[in-house]
Every structure is written in C-alpha cells, then in structure tokens.
Amino acid sequence: MARRETAARRRSRLADPVTHAAADAAQAYGRTLYGQRLEAVVNEWNALIAGRDVRTLAGADAVQFMALRAKFDALAVQQKQAIEAEYARRLRPDDDGGDAPAPHRPTPPLQKERLQ
C-alpha cells in the first residue's frame, strides 16, 4: 500500500512540480523558523517525563507538563501559519503587473426583500 501512495505522490509531483516545490520550500522555511524551538520543548518534555507514564504525573510536574504542552501547541500553530503564508507567497505570481489573480473581494451582504 505504501508503494502505491509513493507512486501516486511521485506522479503528482511530476504533474505539478511548481506546487510541490513551493510546498517543500514552505516546509523547509517552517522547520528553519520553528524547528529548534519545538525540539527544545520536546527535549524538556522528555526530560520531565523520563520514562514515566504521563497519567501518573502529579503536582508541580503535572503543571509543568501542561505548560510545556501548551507551549508546544502554540509553537506548532505558529509554525503552521508561517508555512501556509510562505506557501501562498511562493505560489503567488510576482506583483509586477503580470497575470496576478484579482484580490479576493467579499460578496456584498444580501439585501432583504420586502415582503408585502
């Protein structure tokens, strides 16, 4: 099964190399910005757990674990947002007046029809 998924991904990469290159570059950008910080939190997390079951933590250790978990989650969300922004930036054509897509304009609110 994994071989099929790999082949499908390879075909997709060949069919749309620009999109895949942008995705790979955006992932590398996110790892560069947040990789070390996330790794530091995970190392601190693993040192705190030290082979124990997380459910057995109590007192200050449990509070510290929850704080590390919240810090990790916040960093992961920031990394995700940075990757998405970088991906969108890389897929957007240069802003030199070329064939840039029109900016998104929200649709106007629907007007209520008078019922009489």
C-alpha positions, 0 to 999 in steps of 0.5 A: 500500500505504501508503494502505491501512495509513493507512486501516486505522490511521485506522479503528482509531483511530476504533474505539478512540480511548481506546487510541490516545490513551493510546498517543500520550500514552505516546509523547509522555511517552517522547520528553519523558523520553528524547528529548534524551538519545538525540539527544545520543548520536546527535549524538556518534555522528555526530560520531565517525563523520563520514562514515566507514564504521563497519567501518573504525573502529579503536582508541580510536574503535572503543571509543568507538563501542561505548560510545556504542552501548551507551549508546544501547541502554540509553537506548532500553530505558529509554525503552521501559519508561517508555512501556509503564508510562505506557501501562498507567497511562493505560489503567488505570481510576482506583483509586477503587473503580470497575470496576478489573480484579482484580490479576493473581494467579499460578496456584498451582504444580501439585501432583504426583500420586502415582503408585502 
